[in-house]
Amino acid sequence: MRYIASCFLLGLFVFAGTRAGATVLVPIEFRELVTSAGVIVHGRVIDVHPGWVDGRRAVETLVTLEAAEYLKGDPSSQITFKVPGGELGRYRTVFIGAPEFARGDEVILFLKTNGSSMPFVIGLSQGVFRVITDARSGRRVVTPPMVMARAGVDAEKVVRGDPSRREVPVETFRDTVRQVLAETAQGGAR
């Protein structure tokens, strides 16, 4: 009995000495998302494939998008960006909050780079706006991500069915992005 108690205490001390990690997703305000993006592109995913990171220490996913329109950044017919996490053979890296993509997805992306590295999505899933066809109206609409901060709001609950998370027509979304870009180009006037 004494041996079991000693092992339990030793295990408790070893576990207490390990570092716990967590993903903390801080909501980003839309204006900040637009201004911090180096590239804002609307297009369709044409390729998704996993690859090793850091000499086989983790898996990341490389996504190639066929660009239909650039709202910001240097236009090219395709752009490849990276997303943390993915599955490669029997290995899988899970990164909470990272978006997942499939061939054929239509999206509007807010991308950034660090130096010469490959572009990545800003704020994980917060920089991904999916374009879908509304079943009732037949219009193409943009669905906002689950977590987005609004101007002047420090903290708020995420509520299912929140009316501020309504889908908006693609044209309206693009006009909103262009308006923010124009305002920031004029020195931040609102």
N, C-alpha and C positions, 0 to 999 in steps of 0.2 A: 504494500500500500504506500509505504514511504517512497519507494522508487517511482511510482506513478505520479505522486504529487510533485516530486522533484523534476520529473520530465515535463509535467504540465507547466510548472513555473519557468523552467528553462525555455520552453516553447513560447510562453507568453512574453518573456524578455526579448527573445529573438524577433518575434513578430512585432513587438512594440518598437524595435529599433529600425524596422524597414520603413521606407518612405512611401507613403500613399500618394497616388496621383489622381487627378481629376481634370475633366475638361470643363472649363467655365466659359459659357457663351454670353458675352456682354452684348446686349442689343445695340445695333448701330442705327443712327438716325439716317433717313433717306438722303438728305442733303449731303451728309458726310460720306455716305456710300458713293454718291455720284462724283463728288469732288476728289475722293481718294483713289478712285479707279483710274488706272492708266489706259484701260481698254474697256469699252462697253460695246458688246456685240450681240446681235440677234442672229440666230442660225439654228441649224439642225445637226445633231450628233451623228457622225458618220463612222466613228471608230472608238472603241473602248477596250483598252488592254492593260493588264497589270504588269508591274515591273518591280525589281528589287531596289531597295534603298539602302545606302550605307553598307555595302558589302554583304547583303543578305540578312540585314538586321530587322527589316520591316518590308511591307509591301505597300506600294502606292499605285494609283491608277492614272494612266495617261489617257486623256480624252481629246479627240480631234473633232472640231466643229467646222462644218461648212458654213461660212458666213454669208448671210443674206444682206445684212446691213450693219455698218459700224456707226454708233452714235458718238463714239469718242475713240481716238487711237488711230494707228496706221492701218489702213485697209489692206487685206490680203484675202485670197479666196478661202483659205483655211487657217485655223489657229489651233495649236495643241497646248493644253494646259494640264496641270497635275492636281490630283485630289488625294489627300492622305487616306490610307486604308485600301483594302482590296483582297482578292483571293488569287493565289498562284499555286496551282497544283493542290497539294494537301495543306498548304500554309495559308493562313488568313490573318490579316491585321484589321482590327476594328477600331475606328476612330469616331467616337461619339460626336454627332453634329455635322459630320462630313456628308455632303450630298452624294447620291448615287445616280449614275447615268446609264442609259441604255441606247443602243442604236435607234435612231428615229426620233428621239426626244427633241422637241422644239423648245428653245430656251432663250432668254435674254440674260447675259452674264456680265457681272462686274468683276474684272480681273485686275490683278496687280502683279508686279515683279519686284524682286529684291536683287538689284544689280543685274547681273547677266543670267540669273536663273530663269527657269521656265515659269510662265505665268501661273498664278493660282487664284482660286475664287476668294474674294474678300469675305471675311466673316463666316467662313464655311458655307453653310446652306443659306445664309442671309444674302449672299451675292448671286443667288440663282432664282430667277423668276421664270416659272414654267408657263408655256403658252399651250392652251388647250382650246378645243371647240366646245362652246356652250351647247348642251344638248337641247335646250328649249329654243334659243334664238338662232343657233347656227353660227354665231359670231365667234371670232377668235379672241380669246381673252387671256389676260395675264393673271396668274394666281400668286399672291404675295407669300413670302416665307412665313413660317409660324411666329418668329420673333423678329420684330422690327420696332425700334424706338421711334416715338413721335417727338417732334420739337417741343422742348420745354417740359418733358415728362421724364423724371428720374427713374421711377420704377412703376411697373404696372403688372397686373396679372394677365396671363394668357388665358383667354376665355373661349371655349368652344362656341362657334357661331357668332363671334364678335363682329358686329356690323362694320367696323373699320377695316376688316380684312376681306372685304368684298372684292370679287374679281372685277377687273376693269378692261375695257377694250384695248387691244394692242396699240391702236393709234393714240388713244388717250395717254397710255403709259409712256410711249415714245415722246409725245408732246411735253409731258411732265419732266422727263429727263432733259430734254432740250431747253426747257424753261430754266431749270436749275443751272444748267451749263451756261446759259446766256447771262443769268444773274451773277454767277460767280466771275464770269469774264468782265462784267461791268464793275467789279470791286465788291461783290457780296451784297448788293442792294436787294432788298426783298420786295 
